[in-house]
Amino acid sequence: MLTVDGLKKHFPIHGGLFNRRIGSVRAVDDVSFVVLKGETLGIVGESGCGKSTLARLLMHLIPKDAGELVFDGEGVDETRGLTLRELRRNMQMVFQDSYSSLNPRLPVEDSIAYGPKVHGMSRGDAKQVARELLEKVGLQPELFGSRYPHELSGGQKQRVNVARALALSPRMLILDEAVSALDKSIEAQVLNQLRYLKRHFNLTYVFISHDLNVVQYISDRVLVMYLGQVVEIGPVEDIYARARHPYTRALFSSRLSMDPDDRVDEAPLTGDPPNPIDPPSGCRFRTRCPFAEEVCAAKMPAMGTWVDRSSHLTACHMEDAASGHSRAVRTSHTAMSGQASAVSANP
Amino acid sequence: MALQFSVTNAELKPHAAVARRPLVEVKDLKVKFVSREATVQAVNGVSFEMAPGEVLCIIGESGSGKSVTMRALMRLLPRRRAVLSGAMRVGDYNIRALSERQLTQVRGSTISMVFQEPMTALDPVYTIGAQIAETVIRHESCSYKAGMARALELLQVVKVPSPERRLKAYPHELSGGLRQRAMIALALSCRPSLLLADEPTTALDATVQIQVLILLRKLQKELGMGVIFVTHDLGVAAQIADKVAVMYAGRIVEYGNVRDVLIRPSHPYTMAMLASTIHAGQSRDKEIEAIPGSPPDMRRLPPGCSFAPRCRYADRGCTSAVPPPTVVAPSHLACCFNTGRPGQAAPQEESA
């Protein structure tokens, strides 16, 4: 449904004499992936890895530096391609902060009706759409429609945001940490609602979150980011059961068990993620990776080619028998028996 | 300064300390915030005791009064707006009777606190070293040099890499994880007997959060201090707590050993909260058992049990009075009318 190819966004840093450009934050650096029709693609990663920048790039809220976006077979913002207006009719976003993303001076009903009106719907019809959507997200229109955002709780506001995103009947929703700011009991309500809406309206979700348990519950496929790059992508069961990239494995084992007898005594990783202004050469994870070798600093590991929805790809030298990493062959035997045999058949 | 200490002790607590007396005793603590528009009843009768060297986790959703309870223990609430009642004792100090002067003595040396946001809690215009040294000098009246030496030692204790360099760093020059470690070093600088940790790992990334949790657990064991740890994350509580107190609408609704509360919960709210939290590998075919409704408006609390409007086991009796703590097992309390009764409503449902 959506194909992203070589997407890049570098934020310049100005400073010094004459405010020259002295560097750049490589927020999203050469990211490629595909979102399939009707699926939920989960995007996980730590803060500063570029998840939210990626979401904003997909929505064209900020201009991209390089790369290509193809939505449903049509390039965006090209001559003869989709216009931004058409893209935004098909693709909508829900932000993390439910309060600041609503206009405080509009009753929520008018907030929801605003989009359809801009896109040429009559006032009465837009209001009707807004009321129906409020009903769909579990808020009684008579009770909540005329309220202002400050009169609603966090969970209710986030439901309004979802309703507003659905007002133009889009085909795809980008949910950027949409449930992260909510309390657990409310988060569960909103997640159930999102799953219901997806079935009901036949939606495609890009679900960005740092909560690995939630992503596992809601996603069909998962994409793992580290410092602006994709390190691993694959079906949810595969990734959670057999993560191949050392970063993904460390990230997953940092999940806290709810069993007090199952306490962790040693952290899987030390240190913090490095600064994206000046990322490490080669593999960006090598500074924290327990298996890093010379080859990891010398060249950037390549991601395989994507075939279909069951493809499980990793950008790690240990997965590539030809990379020269000492653990390369052994790991590929244990972790990816299918591809390993193909690789060993090659030479 | 030693003299001053002994005088205050005599004033506040005339009788000698009994061995293994609880480190913290809170009795019927109530906090109201009064403004022109409304009165918010943030804490509504919280009582608990805590032994020295114990880790108590207070779990609750936002607005349940957990942070306000912590701030009350540190006397950090605004004096004009917050109306307190009830009794609080930490060590030899009656917290509510302390003068401003005594408070500055107690804060940092007996009780200290780690906040959620190290960036706003640390002073941006002083180096990390200077901030730690200031606290040490203030409480131990030593020289600046000795203070800095102690600061360096503390940064080593909290495992900050290249501590000599970090001593001269300003808070904005550190990453989130290092900043939180510096904050912990600052809190531990005068060997407090009670550390209040208000969501110290919530703002951190998963891979960093676990490092800080392990560090806190290790330091707590080594220094033998009591820790009250506020969190909304059940996973964090499972990692660090000895005892758990679950708060809802300004009251403790369940209290007990971490195993008892998280594995055999007795209060319907605790059960519902556990069920609505997505755990690793949860079945994707089923809906999550969400708690219906939303937490009560703290300006207008419902009568009786505050959880009754959302509780699936609630009956008419629940709204008539606030349920008192009932013993469900040794050192395991729950405030629910139904758990105390023979033929308990809740566990029956669970087994069915």
HADDOCK unambig.tbl for C-alpha pairs under 7 A between the chains (distance, minus, plus):
assign (segid A and resid 46 and name CA) (segid B and resid 205 and name CA) 5.68 0.50 0.50
assign (segid A and resid 47 and name CA) (segid B and resid 205 and name CA) 6.58 0.50 0.50
assign (segid A and resid 183 and name CA) (segid B and resid 61 and name CA) 5.88 0.50 0.50
assign (segid A and resid 183 and name CA) (segid B and resid 62 and name CA) 6.80 0.50 0.50
assign (segid A and resid 184 and name CA) (segid B and resid 276 and name CA) 6.70 0.50 0.50
assign (segid A and resid 184 and name CA) (segid B and resid 277 and name CA) 6.00 0.50 0.50
assign (segid A and resid 185 and name CA) (segid B and resid 273 and name CA) 6.24 0.50 0.50
assign (segid A and resid 185 and name CA) (segid B and resid 276 and name CA) 5.70 0.50 0.50
assign (segid A and resid 185 and name CA) (segid B and resid 290 and name CA) 5.69 0.50 0.50
assign (segid A and resid 185 and name CA) (segid B and resid 291 and name CA) 5.46 0.50 0.50
assign (segid A and resid 188 and name CA) (segid B and resid 276 and name CA) 5.83 0.50 0.50
assign (segid A and resid 188 and name CA) (segid B and resid 288 and name CA) 6.05 0.50 0.50
assign (segid A and resid 188 and name CA) (segid B and resid 290 and name CA) 5.04 0.50 0.50
assign (segid A and resid 189 and name CA) (segid B and resid 290 and name CA) 5.27 0.50 0.50
assign (segid A and resid 192 and name CA) (segid B and resid 287 and name CA) 6.17 0.50 0.50
assign (segid A and resid 192 and name CA) (segid B and resid 288 and name CA) 6.60 0.50 0.50
assign (segid A and resid 213 and name CA) (segid B and resid 278 and name CA) 6.08 0.50 0.50
assign (segid A and resid 213 and name CA) (segid B and resid 279 and name CA) 5.85 0.50 0.50
assign (segid A and resid 213 and name CA) (segid B and resid 280 and name CA) 5.15 0.50 0.50
assign (segid A and resid 214 and name CA) (segid B and resid 278 and name CA) 6.30 0.50 0.50
assign (segid A and resid 216 and name CA) (segid B and resid 281 and name CA) 6.94 0.50 0.50
assign (segid A and resid 217 and name CA) (segid B and resid 282 and name CA) 6.36 0.50 0.50
assign (segid A and resid 217 and name CA) (segid B and resid 284 and name CA) 5.51 0.50 0.50
assign (segid A and resid 251 and name CA) (segid B and resid 206 and name CA) 6.93 0.50 0.50
assign (segid A and resid 251 and name CA) (segid B and resid 207 and name CA) 6.06 0.50 0.50
assign (segid A and resid 254 and name CA) (segid B and resid 206 and name CA) 5.86 0.50 0.50
assign (segid A and resid 254 and name CA) (segid B and resid 207 and name CA) 5.45 0.50 0.50
assign (segid A and resid 254 and name CA) (segid B and resid 210 and name CA) 6.26 0.50 0.50
assign (segid A and resid 255 and name CA) (segid B and resid 206 and name CA) 6.89 0.50 0.50
assign (segid A and resid 256 and name CA) (segid B and resid 235 and name CA) 4.93 0.50 0.50
assign (segid A and resid 256 and name CA) (segid B and resid 236 and name CA) 6.63 0.50 0.50
assign (segid A and resid 257 and name CA) (segid B and resid 235 and name CA) 5.47 0.50 0.50
assign (segid A and resid 258 and name CA) (segid B and resid 234 and name CA) 6.22 0.50 0.50
assign (segid A and resid 258 and name CA) (segid B and resid 235 and name CA) 4.58 0.50 0.50
assign (segid A and resid 258 and name CA) (segid B and resid 238 and name CA) 5.46 0.50 0.50
assign (segid A and resid 259 and name CA) (segid B and resid 238 and name CA) 5.85 0.50 0.50
assign (segid A and resid 260 and name CA) (segid B and resid 238 and name CA) 4.28 0.50 0.50
assign (segid A and resid 260 and name CA) (segid B and resid 239 and name CA) 5.91 0.50 0.50
assign (segid A and resid 260 and name CA) (segid B and resid 258 and name CA) 6.76 0.50 0.50
assign (segid A and resid 260 and name CA) (segid B and resid 259 and name CA) 6.05 0.50 0.50
assign (segid A and resid 263 and name CA) (segid B and resid 239 and name CA) 5.43 0.50 0.50
assign (segid A and resid 265 and name CA) (segid B and resid 214 and name CA) 6.56 0.50 0.50
assign (segid A and resid 267 and name CA) (segid B and resid 210 and name CA) 6.02 0.50 0.50
assign (segid A and resid 267 and name CA) (segid B and resid 211 and name CA) 5.40 0.50 0.50
assign (segid A and resid 269 and name CA) (segid B and resid 207 and name CA) 6.30 0.50 0.50
assign (segid A and resid 272 and name CA) (segid B and resid 177 and name CA) 6.51 0.50 0.50
assign (segid A and resid 272 and name CA) (segid B and resid 208 and name CA) 6.38 0.50 0.50
